[in-house]
Amino acid sequence: MTDTLKKIRDQIDAIDDRVLELLNKRARLAQEIGGAKRGTNKYRPEREAQVLRRLAAANGGPLPQRAVAHLYLEIMSACRALEDGITVAYLGPQGTFSEEAARRQFGGQALLQPCASIDEVFRSVEAGQSGYGVVPVENTTEGSIGRTHDLLLATPLKVCGEVLLPVHQCMMSRSGKTASVKKIYSHSQSLAQCHEWLNQHFPTARRMPVVSNAEAARMAAGDAAAAAIGSSAAATVYKLKLIASNIEDEPQNTTRFVVIAGHDAGPSGRDKTSLVLSTRNEPGAIHALLSPLARHGVSMTRLESRPARTARWEYVFYVDIEGHQQDANVAQALKKIAAQAAFIKNLGSYPVAAA
């Protein structure tokens, strides 16, 4: 048995040496590419999406697809860092779901910059203090994040990526005991996502909305009578004990985040384009506005209205469609829509997030 184990371990060591050699060879090639595209964007979301999709298709196991994707994301993150690295702003503080989404998109070697609000994330990217930002845009349980939508309309920034993050809420406190909980801190969205669970288990505890789940954890860490709702990462950061896990009312609870930047992404082969539109005030205007999508075979995956904030009872429509703006059928549809719309803003095209 000992000889057999030694032979297997020797094979593993030899493979590890070869893997390391190949990783460094890959890194040197990545540096060459970085030198060739100096002055252009270091982060190419469409290229990274193509790499991950190709490897997922080629993977024959036994490693699961999620493990392969995670490994290669970290490899690409490390190669990016050899150039100059990139800075990513997110809704902080440390321990938020926004931080988790940023790490899922950019890997562990990106420099993450926590911001106090969604507005600050946009300002950081627009001012060039951060190359990219990650902000929540909608949740399967509680719907859209209004402030993100308003800022996408108001600023010149583009969407260059999206992240779908399953959201599993945890309750945590200093003691980890239920009897001591008199008030519960969390972001208003998280309180809403756990509404029925809280009614059942903590019907008399005061619910205290705060700016983020990580801020809730920080406040609970200083208050023996308080608990917080947030991610398990927040419990680790703020040294809290878990009272309960996966307390969200909907088990499939997922938040969609978008990556904002001064640019969008090139075609990856499986893309999405986001628009903001408004119609003229006339009968059948919305039907006429959107009918070019059907005529050119473009699927619409999302349609949502919000107040335009320019006049009372006027609205803009946020639309997501399948395909890249450079695709022939999408380009033709967008040209017809632009001719029909009272206002149009193309928020960008970007790779569809892995589920």
Backbone hydrogen bonds, N-H to C=O, Kabsch-Sander energy under -0.5 kcal/mol:
donor,donor_aa,acceptor,acceptor_aa,energy
5,L,1,M,-2.6
6,K,2,T,-2.3
7,K,3,D,-2.2
8,I,4,T,-2.1
9,R,5,L,-2.8
10,D,6,K,-2.5
11,Q,7,K,-1.9
12,I,8,I,-2.3
13,D,9,R,-2.6
14,A,10,D,-2.2
15,I,11,Q,-2.4
16,D,12,I,-2.9
17,D,13,D,-2.3
18,R,14,A,-2.0
19,V,15,I,-3.1
20,L,16,D,-2.7
21,E,17,D,-2.1
22,L,18,R,-2.4
23,L,19,V,-2.7
24,N,20,L,-2.2
25,K,21,E,-1.8
26,R,22,L,-2.7
27,A,23,L,-2.5
28,R,24,N,-2.1
29,L,25,K,-1.9
30,A,26,R,-2.4
31,Q,27,A,-2.1
32,E,28,R,-1.9
33,I,29,L,-2.2
34,G,30,A,-2.5
35,G,31,Q,-2.3
36,A,32,E,-2.1
37,K,33,I,-1.9
38,R,35,G,-1.1
40,T,37,K,-2.4
44,R,42,K,-0.6
48,E,44,R,-2.2
49,A,45,P,-2.3
50,Q,46,E,-2.0
51,V,47,R,-2.2
52,L,48,E,-2.3
53,R,49,A,-2.3
54,R,50,Q,-2.4
55,L,51,V,-2.3
56,A,52,L,-2.0
57,A,53,R,-2.1
58,A,54,R,-1.7
59,N,55,L,-1.4
68,V,64,P,-2.0
69,A,65,Q,-2.7
70,H,66,R,-2.2
71,L,67,A,-2.5
72,Y,68,V,-2.4
73,L,69,A,-2.1
74,E,70,H,-2.0
75,I,71,L,-1.8
76,M,72,Y,-2.5
77,S,73,L,-2.4
78,A,74,E,-2.4
79,C,75,I,-2.2
80,R,76,M,-2.4
81,A,77,S,-1.9
82,L,78,A,-0.8
82,L,79,C,-0.7
83,E,79,C,-0.5
83,E,80,R,-1.5
84,D,80,R,-0.7
85,G,80,R,-1.3
88,V,111,L,-2.8
89,A,132,Y,-3.1
90,Y,113,Q,-2.0
91,L,134,V,-0.8
92,G,90,Y,-0.8
92,G,115,C,-2.8
96,T,93,P,-0.9
100,E,96,T,-1.6
101,A,97,F,-2.5
102,A,98,S,-2.3
103,R,99,E,-2.4
104,R,100,E,-2.1
105,Q,101,A,-1.7
106,F,102,A,-2.7
107,G,103,R,-2.1
110,A,107,G,-0.9
111,L,86,I,-2.3
112,L,110,A,-0.8
113,Q,88,V,-3.4
115,C,90,Y,-2.4
121,V,117,S,-1.6
122,F,118,I,-2.1
123,R,119,D,-2.5
124,S,120,E,-2.6
125,V,121,V,-1.9
126,E,122,F,-2.8
127,A,123,R,-2.5
128,G,125,V,-1.0
129,Q,124,S,-1.6
130,S,124,S,-1.7
131,G,87,T,-1.1
132,Y,87,T,-1.8
133,G,260,I,-2.0
134,V,89,A,-2.3
135,V,258,V,-2.1
137,V,256,R,-3.1
138,E,256,R,-1.6
139,N,143,G,-2.3
140,T,254,T,-2.6
143,G,139,N,-2.0
145,I,137,V,-2.4
146,G,144,S,-0.8
149,H,145,I,-1.7
150,D,146,G,-2.4
151,L,147,R,-2.1
152,L,148,T,-2.3
153,L,149,H,-1.6
154,A,150,D,-1.9
155,T,151,L,-2.1
158,K,261,A,-3.1
159,V,347,L,-3.1
160,C,158,K,-0.6
160,C,259,V,-2.7
161,G,259,V,-0.9
163,V,257,F,-2.5
165,L,163,V,-0.6
165,L,255,T,-2.8
167,V,253,N,-2.6
168,H,166,P,-0.7
169,Q,167,V,-0.6
170,C,230,G,-2.7
171,M,244,A,-2.6
172,M,228,A,-2.4
173,S,241,K,-2.2
174,R,226,A,-0.5
180,S,177,K,-0.5
181,V,178,T,-1.6
182,K,180,S,-0.7
182,K,225,A,-3.3
183,K,225,A,-1.3
184,I,206,R,-3.5
185,Y,227,A,-2.8
186,S,208,M,-1.8
188,S,210,V,-0.5
191,L,187,H,-2.3
192,A,188,S,-2.0
193,Q,189,Q,-2.2
194,C,190,S,-1.2
195,H,192,A,-1.3
198,L,194,C,-2.5
199,N,195,H,-2.2
200,Q,196,E,-1.8
201,H,197,W,-2.3
202,F,198,L,-2.7
205,A,202,F,-0.7
206,R,182,K,-2.2
208,M,184,I,-3.6
208,M,206,R,-0.6
210,V,186,S,-1.9
216,A,212,S,-1.8
217,A,213,N,-2.2
218,R,214,A,-2.3
219,M,215,E,-2.4
220,A,216,A,-2.5
221,A,217,A,-1.8
222,G,218,R,-0.6
222,G,219,M,-1.1
223,D,220,A,-1.4
226,A,223,D,-1.6
227,A,183,K,-2.1
228,A,172,M,-2.6
229,I,185,Y,-2.0
230,G,170,C,-2.2
235,A,231,S,-1.3
236,T,232,S,-1.7
237,V,233,A,-2.5
238,Y,234,A,-2.4
239,K,236,T,-0.8
240,L,235,A,-2.5
241,K,173,S,-3.2
243,I,171,M,-3.2
244,A,171,M,-1.4
247,I,169,Q,-2.2
249,D,193,Q,-3.1
253,N,250,E,-1.9
255,T,165,L,-2.5
256,R,138,E,-3.2
257,F,163,V,-3.0
257,F,255,T,-0.5
258,V,135,V,-2.5
259,V,161,G,-2.8
260,I,133,G,-2.7
260,I,258,V,-0.6
261,A,158,K,-2.1
265,A,349,S,-2.4
272,K,350,Y,-2.4
273,T,321,I,-2.4
274,S,348,G,-2.3
275,L,319,V,-2.9
276,V,345,K,-2.3
277,L,317,F,-2.7
278,S,343,F,-1.9
282,E,280,R,-1.8
285,A,282,E,-1.6
288,A,284,G,-2.4
289,L,285,A,-2.2
290,L,286,I,-2.1
291,S,287,H,-1.7
293,L,290,L,-1.6
294,A,290,L,-0.8
295,R,291,S,-2.1
296,H,292,P,-1.6
297,G,294,A,-1.3
298,V,293,L,-3.2
299,S,297,G,-0.5
301,T,299,S,-0.5
301,T,320,D,-2.3
302,R,320,D,-1.4
304,E,318,Y,-2.0
306,R,316,V,-2.4
308,A,314,E,-3.0
314,E,311,A,-1.3
316,V,306,R,-2.8
317,F,277,L,-3.5
318,Y,304,E,-3.7
319,V,275,L,-2.4
319,V,317,F,-0.6
320,D,302,R,-1.9
321,I,273,T,-2.6
322,E,299,S,-2.7
323,G,271,D,-2.8
327,D,324,H,-2.1
331,A,327,D,-3.0
332,Q,328,A,-2.2
333,A,329,N,-2.0
334,L,330,V,-2.8
335,K,331,A,-2.0
336,K,332,Q,-1.8
337,I,333,A,-2.5
338,A,334,L,-2.6
339,A,335,K,-1.4
340,Q,336,K,-1.1
340,Q,337,I,-0.6
341,A,337,I,-2.6
342,A,278,S,-2.0
343,F,278,S,-1.3
345,K,276,V,-2.5
347,L,274,S,-2.2
347,L,345,K,-0.8
348,G,274,S,-0.9
350,Y,272,K,-2.3
352,V,270,R,-2.4
